Amino acid sequence: MSFTLPELPYAYDALQPYMSKETLEYHHDKHHAAYVNTGNNLMKGTEFEGKSVEEVVKGTYGKNQPLFNNAGQHYNHLHFWKWMKPNGGGALPGALEKKIIEDLGSVEKMKEDFVQAGVGQFGSGWAWLAVKDGKITIMKTPNGENPLVHGAQPILGCDVWEHSYYIDYRNRRPDYLKAFLDDLVNWDYVAEMYASASR
């Protein structure tokens, strides 16, 4: 099954003022589209043709870097668009909040540590909430890597590549990460991913 670029689940201007129409147009229509097209080209004639994006990500890690980079970024962005929604942020669904408090101390501490992970990721990469060994943990990864290749299931990821925030925030990555958590996150989708990671 080849990779396909999904439609955004909202209008290009729906996340303003926290993420601009211009950012979404570039990020989705140019960057994500390029990962899809390049990934499909690199997959042709390989054993990964017809496999799911998760299988391609896990199967190429450490073996086929160019394909891994594009498959990883395609997987990350498939979820990134759904991890945000208009009027996002706000209260966390009960079971997810309870587990975050249990594993990470408090929602506030989770947010602080998540921002730190994103700020502390040198260069391009991602900050994550992931489920590993039954616990919610905070991770960061370089480039297109994600928790799948580190034995964990991602439940929330924030893209800290500059193209994700530079138009709106310039070099203020911490402000972007705070806006992401407080005003953009679709916690219902995070809770859904948490539920499926816990099965």
PyMOL commands that place a pseudoatom at each C-alpha (Angstrom):
pseudoatom trace, name=CA, resn=MET, resi=1, chain=A, elem=C, hetatm=0, pos=[0.000, 0.000, 0.000]
pseudoatom trace, name=CA, resn=SER, resi=2, chain=A, elem=C, hetatm=0, pos=[1.635, 3.208, -1.070]
pseudoatom trace, name=CA, resn=PHE, resi=3, chain=A, elem=C, hetatm=0, pos=[1.687, 6.306, 1.112]
pseudoatom trace, name=CA, resn=THR, resi=4, chain=A, elem=C, hetatm=0, pos=[-0.990, 8.929, 0.460]
pseudoatom trace, name=CA, resn=LEU, resi=5, chain=A, elem=C, hetatm=0, pos=[-1.201, 12.511, 1.651]
pseudoatom trace, name=CA, resn=PRO, resi=6, chain=A, elem=C, hetatm=0, pos=[-4.279, 12.874, 3.863]
pseudoatom trace, name=CA, resn=GLU, resi=7, chain=A, elem=C, hetatm=0, pos=[-6.526, 15.921, 3.751]
pseudoatom trace, name=CA, resn=LEU, resi=8, chain=A, elem=C, hetatm=0, pos=[-6.150, 18.162, 6.791]
pseudoatom trace, name=CA, resn=PRO, resi=9, chain=A, elem=C, hetatm=0, pos=[-8.987, 17.454, 9.252]
pseudoatom trace, name=CA, resn=TYR, resi=10, chain=A, elem=C, hetatm=0, pos=[-9.769, 21.214, 9.413]
pseudoatom trace, name=CA, resn=ALA, resi=11, chain=A, elem=C, hetatm=0, pos=[-9.456, 24.316, 7.225]
pseudoatom trace, name=CA, resn=TYR, resi=12, chain=A, elem=C, hetatm=0, pos=[-5.991, 25.795, 6.642]
pseudoatom trace, name=CA, resn=ASP, resi=13, chain=A, elem=C, hetatm=0, pos=[-6.897, 28.866, 8.716]
pseudoatom trace, name=CA, resn=ALA, resi=14, chain=A, elem=C, hetatm=0, pos=[-8.615, 26.920, 11.525]
pseudoatom trace, name=CA, resn=LEU, resi=15, chain=A, elem=C, hetatm=0, pos=[-5.646, 26.883, 13.929]
pseudoatom trace, name=CA, resn=GLN, resi=16, chain=A, elem=C, hetatm=0, pos=[-4.945, 30.627, 13.848]
pseudoatom trace, name=CA, resn=PRO, resi=17, chain=A, elem=C, hetatm=0, pos=[-3.503, 32.532, 15.638]
pseudoatom trace, name=CA, resn=TYR, resi=18, chain=A, elem=C, hetatm=0, pos=[-1.402, 29.662, 17.052]
pseudoatom trace, name=CA, resn=MET, resi=19, chain=A, elem=C, hetatm=0, pos=[-0.550, 28.155, 13.676]
pseudoatom trace, name=CA, resn=SER, resi=20, chain=A, elem=C, hetatm=0, pos=[-1.070, 30.240, 10.555]
pseudoatom trace, name=CA, resn=LYS, resi=21, chain=A, elem=C, hetatm=0, pos=[-2.673, 29.334, 7.257]
pseudoatom trace, name=CA, resn=GLU, resi=22, chain=A, elem=C, hetatm=0, pos=[0.721, 29.957, 5.597]
pseudoatom trace, name=CA, resn=THR, resi=23, chain=A, elem=C, hetatm=0, pos=[2.468, 27.481, 7.929]
pseudoatom trace, name=CA, resn=LEU, resi=24, chain=A, elem=C, hetatm=0, pos=[-0.138, 24.786, 7.306]
pseudoatom trace, name=CA, resn=GLU, resi=25, chain=A, elem=C, hetatm=0, pos=[-0.043, 25.303, 3.533]
pseudoatom trace, name=CA, resn=TYR, resi=26, chain=A, elem=C, hetatm=0, pos=[3.739, 24.910, 3.433]
pseudoatom trace, name=CA, resn=HIS, resi=27, chain=A, elem=C, hetatm=0, pos=[3.928, 22.203, 6.073]
pseudoatom trace, name=CA, resn=HIS, resi=28, chain=A, elem=C, hetatm=0, pos=[1.138, 19.993, 4.736]
pseudoatom trace, name=CA, resn=ASP, resi=29, chain=A, elem=C, hetatm=0, pos=[1.146, 20.719, 0.991]
pseudoatom trace, name=CA, resn=LYS, resi=30, chain=A, elem=C, hetatm=0, pos=[4.923, 20.915, 0.500]
pseudoatom trace, name=CA, resn=HIS, resi=31, chain=A, elem=C, hetatm=0, pos=[6.780, 19.149, 3.330]
pseudoatom trace, name=CA, resn=HIS, resi=32, chain=A, elem=C, hetatm=0, pos=[4.379, 16.283, 4.079]
pseudoatom trace, name=CA, resn=ALA, resi=33, chain=A, elem=C, hetatm=0, pos=[3.676, 15.838, 0.356]
pseudoatom trace, name=CA, resn=ALA, resi=34, chain=A, elem=C, hetatm=0, pos=[7.430, 15.511, -0.277]
pseudoatom trace, name=CA, resn=TYR, resi=35, chain=A, elem=C, hetatm=0, pos=[7.782, 12.758, 2.377]
pseudoatom trace, name=CA, resn=VAL, resi=36, chain=A, elem=C, hetatm=0, pos=[4.910, 10.882, 0.711]
pseudoatom trace, name=CA, resn=ASN, resi=37, chain=A, elem=C, hetatm=0, pos=[6.265, 11.220, -2.837]
pseudoatom trace, name=CA, resn=THR, resi=38, chain=A, elem=C, hetatm=0, pos=[9.882, 10.488, -1.922]
pseudoatom trace, name=CA, resn=GLY, resi=39, chain=A, elem=C, hetatm=0, pos=[8.839, 7.583, 0.306]
pseudoatom trace, name=CA, resn=ASN, resi=40, chain=A, elem=C, hetatm=0, pos=[6.764, 6.030, -2.498]
pseudoatom trace, name=CA, resn=ASN, resi=41, chain=A, elem=C, hetatm=0, pos=[9.648, 6.359, -4.970]
pseudoatom trace, name=CA, resn=LEU, resi=42, chain=A, elem=C, hetatm=0, pos=[12.142, 4.815, -2.535]
pseudoatom trace, name=CA, resn=MET, resi=43, chain=A, elem=C, hetatm=0, pos=[9.759, 1.955, -1.736]
pseudoatom trace, name=CA, resn=LYS, resi=44, chain=A, elem=C, hetatm=0, pos=[9.366, 0.841, -5.351]
pseudoatom trace, name=CA, resn=GLY, resi=45, chain=A, elem=C, hetatm=0, pos=[10.839, -2.600, -5.944]
pseudoatom trace, name=CA, resn=THR, resi=46, chain=A, elem=C, hetatm=0, pos=[11.741, -3.154, -2.279]
pseudoatom trace, name=CA, resn=GLU, resi=47, chain=A, elem=C, hetatm=0, pos=[10.389, -5.720, 0.195]
pseudoatom trace, name=CA, resn=PHE, resi=48, chain=A, elem=C, hetatm=0, pos=[8.435, -2.869, 1.845]
pseudoatom trace, name=CA, resn=GLU, resi=49, chain=A, elem=C, hetatm=0, pos=[6.026, -2.331, -1.041]
pseudoatom trace, name=CA, resn=GLY, resi=50, chain=A, elem=C, hetatm=0, pos=[2.488, -3.033, 0.126]
pseudoatom trace, name=CA, resn=LYS, resi=51, chain=A, elem=C, hetatm=0, pos=[3.347, -2.887, 3.842]
pseudoatom trace, name=CA, resn=SER, resi=52, chain=A, elem=C, hetatm=0, pos=[1.722, -0.557, 6.378]
pseudoatom trace, name=CA, resn=VAL, resi=53, chain=A, elem=C, hetatm=0, pos=[3.515, 2.657, 7.305]
pseudoatom trace, name=CA, resn=GLU, resi=54, chain=A, elem=C, hetatm=0, pos=[4.270, 1.240, 10.786]
pseudoatom trace, name=CA, resn=GLU, resi=55, chain=A, elem=C, hetatm=0, pos=[5.855, -1.864, 9.260]
pseudoatom trace, name=CA, resn=VAL, resi=56, chain=A, elem=C, hetatm=0, pos=[7.939, 0.262, 6.880]
pseudoatom trace, name=CA, resn=VAL, resi=57, chain=A, elem=C, hetatm=0, pos=[9.112, 2.490, 9.754]
pseudoatom trace, name=CA, resn=LYS, resi=58, chain=A, elem=C, hetatm=0, pos=[10.128, -0.434, 11.968]
pseudoatom trace, name=CA, resn=GLY, resi=59, chain=A, elem=C, hetatm=0, pos=[11.566, -2.506, 9.115]
pseudoatom trace, name=CA, resn=THR, resi=60, chain=A, elem=C, hetatm=0, pos=[13.785, 0.245, 7.636]
pseudoatom trace, name=CA, resn=TYR, resi=61, chain=A, elem=C, hetatm=0, pos=[15.184, 1.624, 10.916]
pseudoatom trace, name=CA, resn=GLY, resi=62, chain=A, elem=C, hetatm=0, pos=[18.966, 1.258, 10.882]
pseudoatom trace, name=CA, resn=LYS, resi=63, chain=A, elem=C, hetatm=0, pos=[18.821, -0.545, 7.513]
pseudoatom trace, name=CA, resn=ASN, resi=64, chain=A, elem=C, hetatm=0, pos=[17.517, 1.842, 4.850]
pseudoatom trace, name=CA, resn=GLN, resi=65, chain=A, elem=C, hetatm=0, pos=[17.999, 5.384, 6.123]
pseudoatom trace, name=CA, resn=PRO, resi=66, chain=A, elem=C, hetatm=0, pos=[16.531, 7.332, 3.159]
pseudoatom trace, name=CA, resn=LEU, resi=67, chain=A, elem=C, hetatm=0, pos=[13.312, 5.293, 3.163]
pseudoatom trace, name=CA, resn=PHE, resi=68, chain=A, elem=C, hetatm=0, pos=[13.177, 5.339, 6.972]
pseudoatom trace, name=CA, resn=ASN, resi=69, chain=A, elem=C, hetatm=0, pos=[13.464, 9.142, 7.051]
pseudoatom trace, name=CA, resn=ASN, resi=70, chain=A, elem=C, hetatm=0, pos=[10.502, 9.603, 4.716]
pseudoatom trace, name=CA, resn=ALA, resi=71, chain=A, elem=C, hetatm=0, pos=[8.361, 6.783, 6.164]
pseudoatom trace, name=CA, resn=GLY, resi=72, chain=A, elem=C, hetatm=0, pos=[9.026, 8.064, 9.694]
pseudoatom trace, name=CA, resn=GLN, resi=73, chain=A, elem=C, hetatm=0, pos=[8.043, 11.601, 8.764]
pseudoatom trace, name=CA, resn=HIS, resi=74, chain=A, elem=C, hetatm=0, pos=[4.929, 10.364, 6.943]
pseudoatom trace, name=CA, resn=TYR, resi=75, chain=A, elem=C, hetatm=0, pos=[3.861, 8.378, 10.030]
pseudoatom trace, name=CA, resn=ASN, resi=76, chain=A, elem=C, hetatm=0, pos=[4.608, 11.317, 12.336]
pseudoatom trace, name=CA, resn=HIS, resi=77, chain=A, elem=C, hetatm=0, pos=[2.612, 13.770, 10.226]
pseudoatom trace, name=CA, resn=LEU, resi=78, chain=A, elem=C, hetatm=0, pos=[-0.366, 11.434, 9.705]
pseudoatom trace, name=CA, resn=HIS, resi=79, chain=A, elem=C, hetatm=0, pos=[-0.874, 11.796, 13.453]
pseudoatom trace, name=CA, resn=PHE, resi=80, chain=A, elem=C, hetatm=0, pos=[0.445, 15.346, 13.897]
pseudoatom trace, name=CA, resn=TRP, resi=81, chain=A, elem=C, hetatm=0, pos=[-2.512, 16.826, 11.969]
pseudoatom trace, name=CA, resn=LYS, resi=82, chain=A, elem=C, hetatm=0, pos=[-4.933, 14.847, 14.161]
pseudoatom trace, name=CA, resn=TRP, resi=83, chain=A, elem=C, hetatm=0, pos=[-3.107, 15.755, 17.373]
pseudoatom trace, name=CA, resn=MET, resi=84, chain=A, elem=C, hetatm=0, pos=[-4.300, 19.324, 16.805]
pseudoatom trace, name=CA, resn=LYS, resi=85, chain=A, elem=C, hetatm=0, pos=[-7.751, 20.843, 16.481]
pseudoatom trace, name=CA, resn=PRO, resi=86, chain=A, elem=C, hetatm=0, pos=[-9.361, 24.297, 16.470]
pseudoatom trace, name=CA, resn=ASN, resi=87, chain=A, elem=C, hetatm=0, pos=[-9.904, 25.431, 20.086]
pseudoatom trace, name=CA, resn=GLY, resi=88, chain=A, elem=C, hetatm=0, pos=[-7.606, 22.663, 21.265]
pseudoatom trace, name=CA, resn=GLY, resi=89, chain=A, elem=C, hetatm=0, pos=[-5.859, 22.362, 24.605]
pseudoatom trace, name=CA, resn=GLY, resi=90, chain=A, elem=C, hetatm=0, pos=[-8.074, 22.585, 27.672]
pseudoatom trace, name=CA, resn=ALA, resi=91, chain=A, elem=C, hetatm=0, pos=[-8.948, 19.786, 30.062]
pseudoatom trace, name=CA, resn=LEU, resi=92, chain=A, elem=C, hetatm=0, pos=[-7.645, 16.263, 29.536]
pseudoatom trace, name=CA, resn=PRO, resi=93, chain=A, elem=C, hetatm=0, pos=[-10.037, 13.290, 29.415]
pseudoatom trace, name=CA, resn=GLY, resi=94, chain=A, elem=C, hetatm=0, pos=[-10.222, 11.674, 32.866]
pseudoatom trace, name=CA, resn=ALA, resi=95, chain=A, elem=C, hetatm=0, pos=[-8.424, 8.347, 32.351]
pseudoatom trace, name=CA, resn=LEU, resi=96, chain=A, elem=C, hetatm=0, pos=[-5.572, 10.011, 30.459]
pseudoatom trace, name=CA, resn=GLU, resi=97, chain=A, elem=C, hetatm=0, pos=[-5.198, 12.748, 33.077]
pseudoatom trace, name=CA, resn=LYS, resi=98, chain=A, elem=C, hetatm=0, pos=[-5.140, 10.188, 35.888]
pseudoatom trace, name=CA, resn=LYS, resi=99, chain=A, elem=C, hetatm=0, pos=[-2.403, 8.161, 34.152]
pseudoatom trace, name=CA, resn=ILE, resi=100, chain=A, elem=C, hetatm=0, pos=[-0.318, 11.278, 33.406]
pseudoatom trace, name=CA, resn=ILE, resi=101, chain=A, elem=C, hetatm=0, pos=[-0.503, 12.336, 37.073]
pseudoatom trace, name=CA, resn=GLU, resi=102, chain=A, elem=C, hetatm=0, pos=[0.409, 8.795, 38.155]
pseudoatom trace, name=CA, resn=ASP, resi=103, chain=A, elem=C, hetatm=0, pos=[3.391, 8.470, 35.784]
pseudoatom trace, name=CA, resn=LEU, resi=104, chain=A, elem=C, hetatm=0, pos=[4.638, 12.055, 35.385]
pseudoatom trace, name=CA, resn=GLY, resi=105, chain=A, elem=C, hetatm=0, pos=[3.652, 13.824, 38.621]
pseudoatom trace, name=CA, resn=SER, resi=106, chain=A, elem=C, hetatm=0, pos=[1.059, 16.309, 37.353]
pseudoatom trace, name=CA, resn=VAL, resi=107, chain=A, elem=C, hetatm=0, pos=[-0.340, 17.748, 34.128]
pseudoatom trace, name=CA, resn=GLU, resi=108, chain=A, elem=C, hetatm=0, pos=[1.699, 20.916, 34.718]
pseudoatom trace, name=CA, resn=LYS, resi=109, chain=A, elem=C, hetatm=0, pos=[4.904, 18.920, 35.210]
pseudoatom trace, name=CA, resn=MET, resi=110, chain=A, elem=C, hetatm=0, pos=[4.158, 16.884, 32.079]
pseudoatom trace, name=CA, resn=LYS, resi=111, chain=A, elem=C, hetatm=0, pos=[3.760, 20.117, 30.086]
pseudoatom trace, name=CA, resn=GLU, resi=112, chain=A, elem=C, hetatm=0, pos=[7.000, 21.581, 31.483]
pseudoatom trace, name=CA, resn=ASP, resi=113, chain=A, elem=C, hetatm=0, pos=[8.950, 18.397, 30.732]
pseudoatom trace, name=CA, resn=PHE, resi=114, chain=A, elem=C, hetatm=0, pos=[7.409, 18.088, 27.268]
pseudoatom trace, name=CA, resn=VAL, resi=115, chain=A, elem=C, hetatm=0, pos=[8.427, 21.682, 26.437]
pseudoatom trace, name=CA, resn=GLN, resi=116, chain=A, elem=C, hetatm=0, pos=[11.919, 20.924, 27.788]
pseudoatom trace, name=CA, resn=ALA, resi=117, chain=A, elem=C, hetatm=0, pos=[12.179, 17.832, 25.590]
pseudoatom trace, name=CA, resn=GLY, resi=118, chain=A, elem=C, hetatm=0, pos=[11.196, 19.880, 22.538]
pseudoatom trace, name=CA, resn=VAL, resi=119, chain=A, elem=C, hetatm=0, pos=[13.540, 22.756, 23.365]
pseudoatom trace, name=CA, resn=GLY, resi=120, chain=A, elem=C, hetatm=0, pos=[16.350, 20.343, 24.216]
pseudoatom trace, name=CA, resn=GLN, resi=121, chain=A, elem=C, hetatm=0, pos=[16.098, 18.475, 20.894]
pseudoatom trace, name=CA, resn=PHE, resi=122, chain=A, elem=C, hetatm=0, pos=[19.083, 19.938, 19.058]
pseudoatom trace, name=CA, resn=GLY, resi=123, chain=A, elem=C, hetatm=0, pos=[18.265, 20.712, 15.429]
pseudoatom trace, name=CA, resn=SER, resi=124, chain=A, elem=C, hetatm=0, pos=[15.279, 19.005, 13.849]
pseudoatom trace, name=CA, resn=GLY, resi=125, chain=A, elem=C, hetatm=0, pos=[13.129, 16.409, 15.557]
pseudoatom trace, name=CA, resn=TRP, resi=126, chain=A, elem=C, hetatm=0, pos=[10.103, 15.712, 17.714]
pseudoatom trace, name=CA, resn=ALA, resi=127, chain=A, elem=C, hetatm=0, pos=[8.937, 15.799, 21.345]
pseudoatom trace, name=CA, resn=TRP, resi=128, chain=A, elem=C, hetatm=0, pos=[6.699, 12.925, 22.452]
pseudoatom trace, name=CA, resn=LEU, resi=129, chain=A, elem=C, hetatm=0, pos=[4.375, 11.450, 25.004]
pseudoatom trace, name=CA, resn=ALA, resi=130, chain=A, elem=C, hetatm=0, pos=[4.636, 7.696, 24.549]
pseudoatom trace, name=CA, resn=VAL, resi=131, chain=A, elem=C, hetatm=0, pos=[3.608, 4.518, 26.311]
pseudoatom trace, name=CA, resn=LYS, resi=132, chain=A, elem=C, hetatm=0, pos=[6.520, 2.240, 27.167]
pseudoatom trace, name=CA, resn=ASP, resi=133, chain=A, elem=C, hetatm=0, pos=[6.298, -0.795, 29.453]
pseudoatom trace, name=CA, resn=GLY, resi=134, chain=A, elem=C, hetatm=0, pos=[2.798, 0.310, 30.492]
pseudoatom trace, name=CA, resn=LYS, resi=135, chain=A, elem=C, hetatm=0, pos=[3.883, 3.797, 31.579]
pseudoatom trace, name=CA, resn=ILE, resi=136, chain=A, elem=C, hetatm=0, pos=[3.476, 7.195, 29.925]
pseudoatom trace, name=CA, resn=THR, resi=137, chain=A, elem=C, hetatm=0, pos=[6.881, 8.697, 29.325]
pseudoatom trace, name=CA, resn=ILE, resi=138, chain=A, elem=C, hetatm=0, pos=[8.324, 11.809, 27.659]
pseudoatom trace, name=CA, resn=MET, resi=139, chain=A, elem=C, hetatm=0, pos=[10.775, 11.289, 24.813]
pseudoatom trace, name=CA, resn=LYS, resi=140, chain=A, elem=C, hetatm=0, pos=[12.527, 13.306, 22.143]
pseudoatom trace, name=CA, resn=THR, resi=141, chain=A, elem=C, hetatm=0, pos=[13.883, 12.034, 18.845]
pseudoatom trace, name=CA, resn=PRO, resi=142, chain=A, elem=C, hetatm=0, pos=[16.015, 13.506, 16.066]
pseudoatom trace, name=CA, resn=ASN, resi=143, chain=A, elem=C, hetatm=0, pos=[14.789, 14.069, 12.506]
pseudoatom trace, name=CA, resn=GLY, resi=144, chain=A, elem=C, hetatm=0, pos=[12.042, 11.600, 11.507]
pseudoatom trace, name=CA, resn=GLU, resi=145, chain=A, elem=C, hetatm=0, pos=[12.576, 9.084, 14.289]
pseudoatom trace, name=CA, resn=ASN, resi=146, chain=A, elem=C, hetatm=0, pos=[9.668, 8.243, 16.568]
pseudoatom trace, name=CA, resn=PRO, resi=147, chain=A, elem=C, hetatm=0, pos=[8.979, 6.091, 19.641]
pseudoatom trace, name=CA, resn=LEU, resi=148, chain=A, elem=C, hetatm=0, pos=[7.947, 3.072, 17.507]
pseudoatom trace, name=CA, resn=VAL, resi=149, chain=A, elem=C, hetatm=0, pos=[11.623, 2.286, 16.879]
pseudoatom trace, name=CA, resn=HIS, resi=150, chain=A, elem=C, hetatm=0, pos=[12.439, 2.550, 20.600]
pseudoatom trace, name=CA, resn=GLY, resi=151, chain=A, elem=C, hetatm=0, pos=[9.917, -0.027, 21.793]
pseudoatom trace, name=CA, resn=ALA, resi=152, chain=A, elem=C, hetatm=0, pos=[7.236, 2.529, 22.642]
pseudoatom trace, name=CA, resn=GLN, resi=153, chain=A, elem=C, hetatm=0, pos=[3.854, 3.636, 21.280]
pseudoatom trace, name=CA, resn=PRO, resi=154, chain=A, elem=C, hetatm=0, pos=[3.534, 7.375, 20.569]
pseudoatom trace, name=CA, resn=ILE, resi=155, chain=A, elem=C, hetatm=0, pos=[0.351, 9.005, 21.863]
pseudoatom trace, name=CA, resn=LEU, resi=156, chain=A, elem=C, hetatm=0, pos=[1.282, 12.682, 21.268]
pseudoatom trace, name=CA, resn=GLY, resi=157, chain=A, elem=C, hetatm=0, pos=[4.031, 14.249, 19.178]
pseudoatom trace, name=CA, resn=CYS, resi=158, chain=A, elem=C, hetatm=0, pos=[5.044, 17.815, 18.446]
pseudoatom trace, name=CA, resn=ASP, resi=159, chain=A, elem=C, hetatm=0, pos=[7.090, 18.605, 15.351]
pseudoatom trace, name=CA, resn=VAL, resi=160, chain=A, elem=C, hetatm=0, pos=[10.039, 20.849, 16.260]
pseudoatom trace, name=CA, resn=TRP, resi=161, chain=A, elem=C, hetatm=0, pos=[11.495, 21.094, 12.753]
pseudoatom trace, name=CA, resn=GLU, resi=162, chain=A, elem=C, hetatm=0, pos=[11.813, 24.801, 11.987]
pseudoatom trace, name=CA, resn=HIS, resi=163, chain=A, elem=C, hetatm=0, pos=[9.303, 24.624, 9.128]
pseudoatom trace, name=CA, resn=SER, resi=164, chain=A, elem=C, hetatm=0, pos=[6.669, 23.738, 11.738]
pseudoatom trace, name=CA, resn=TYR, resi=165, chain=A, elem=C, hetatm=0, pos=[6.943, 27.056, 13.571]
pseudoatom trace, name=CA, resn=TYR, resi=166, chain=A, elem=C, hetatm=0, pos=[9.386, 29.520, 12.003]
pseudoatom trace, name=CA, resn=ILE, resi=167, chain=A, elem=C, hetatm=0, pos=[6.823, 31.535, 10.008]
pseudoatom trace, name=CA, resn=ASP, resi=168, chain=A, elem=C, hetatm=0, pos=[4.760, 32.132, 13.175]
pseudoatom trace, name=CA, resn=TYR, resi=169, chain=A, elem=C, hetatm=0, pos=[7.318, 32.101, 15.989]
pseudoatom trace, name=CA, resn=ARG, resi=170, chain=A, elem=C, hetatm=0, pos=[10.699, 32.695, 14.317]
pseudoatom trace, name=CA, resn=ASN, resi=171, chain=A, elem=C, hetatm=0, pos=[13.270, 31.238, 16.739]
pseudoatom trace, name=CA, resn=ARG, resi=172, chain=A, elem=C, hetatm=0, pos=[10.910, 31.106, 19.756]
pseudoatom trace, name=CA, resn=ARG, resi=173, chain=A, elem=C, hetatm=0, pos=[10.568, 27.322, 19.947]
pseudoatom trace, name=CA, resn=PRO, resi=174, chain=A, elem=C, hetatm=0, pos=[9.489, 27.348, 23.641]
pseudoatom trace, name=CA, resn=ASP, resi=175, chain=A, elem=C, hetatm=0, pos=[6.557, 29.680, 22.819]
pseudoatom trace, name=CA, resn=TYR, resi=176, chain=A, elem=C, hetatm=0, pos=[5.484, 27.404, 19.976]
pseudoatom trace, name=CA, resn=LEU, resi=177, chain=A, elem=C, hetatm=0, pos=[5.599, 24.313, 22.226]
pseudoatom trace, name=CA, resn=LYS, resi=178, chain=A, elem=C, hetatm=0, pos=[3.574, 26.083, 24.940]
pseudoatom trace, name=CA, resn=ALA, resi=179, chain=A, elem=C, hetatm=0, pos=[0.955, 27.216, 22.399]
pseudoatom trace, name=CA, resn=PHE, resi=180, chain=A, elem=C, hetatm=0, pos=[0.812, 23.671, 21.025]
pseudoatom trace, name=CA, resn=LEU, resi=181, chain=A, elem=C, hetatm=0, pos=[0.040, 22.183, 24.464]
pseudoatom trace, name=CA, resn=ASP, resi=182, chain=A, elem=C, hetatm=0, pos=[-2.269, 24.941, 25.726]
pseudoatom trace, name=CA, resn=ASP, resi=183, chain=A, elem=C, hetatm=0, pos=[-4.192, 25.895, 22.586]
pseudoatom trace, name=CA, resn=LEU, resi=184, chain=A, elem=C, hetatm=0, pos=[-3.840, 23.253, 19.866]
pseudoatom trace, name=CA, resn=VAL, resi=185, chain=A, elem=C, hetatm=0, pos=[-3.691, 19.710, 21.263]
pseudoatom trace, name=CA, resn=ASN, resi=186, chain=A, elem=C, hetatm=0, pos=[-6.655, 17.458, 20.553]
pseudoatom trace, name=CA, resn=TRP, resi=187, chain=A, elem=C, hetatm=0, pos=[-6.583, 15.597, 23.880]
pseudoatom trace, name=CA, resn=ASP, resi=188, chain=A, elem=C, hetatm=0, pos=[-9.435, 13.305, 22.766]
pseudoatom trace, name=CA, resn=TYR, resi=189, chain=A, elem=C, hetatm=0, pos=[-7.214, 11.920, 19.998]
pseudoatom trace, name=CA, resn=VAL, resi=190, chain=A, elem=C, hetatm=0, pos=[-4.341, 11.527, 22.487]
pseudoatom trace, name=CA, resn=ALA, resi=191, chain=A, elem=C, hetatm=0, pos=[-6.726, 9.607, 24.796]
pseudoatom trace, name=CA, resn=GLU, resi=192, chain=A, elem=C, hetatm=0, pos=[-7.774, 7.376, 21.859]
pseudoatom trace, name=CA, resn=MET, resi=193, chain=A, elem=C, hetatm=0, pos=[-4.132, 6.583, 21.071]
pseudoatom trace, name=CA, resn=TYR, resi=194, chain=A, elem=C, hetatm=0, pos=[-3.452, 5.980, 24.767]
pseudoatom trace, name=CA, resn=ALA, resi=195, chain=A, elem=C, hetatm=0, pos=[-6.369, 3.532, 24.934]
pseudoatom trace, name=CA, resn=SER, resi=196, chain=A, elem=C, hetatm=0, pos=[-5.124, 1.600, 21.912]
pseudoatom trace, name=CA, resn=ALA, resi=197, chain=A, elem=C, hetatm=0, pos=[-1.499, 1.609, 23.203]
pseudoatom trace, name=CA, resn=SER, resi=198, chain=A, elem=C, hetatm=0, pos=[-2.747, 0.171, 26.518]
pseudoatom trace, name=CA, resn=ARG, resi=199, chain=A, elem=C, hetatm=0, pos=[-4.610, -2.759, 24.980]
for i in range(1, 199): cmd.bond("trace and resi %d" % i, "trace and resi %d" % (i + 1))
show_as sticks, trace
zoom trace
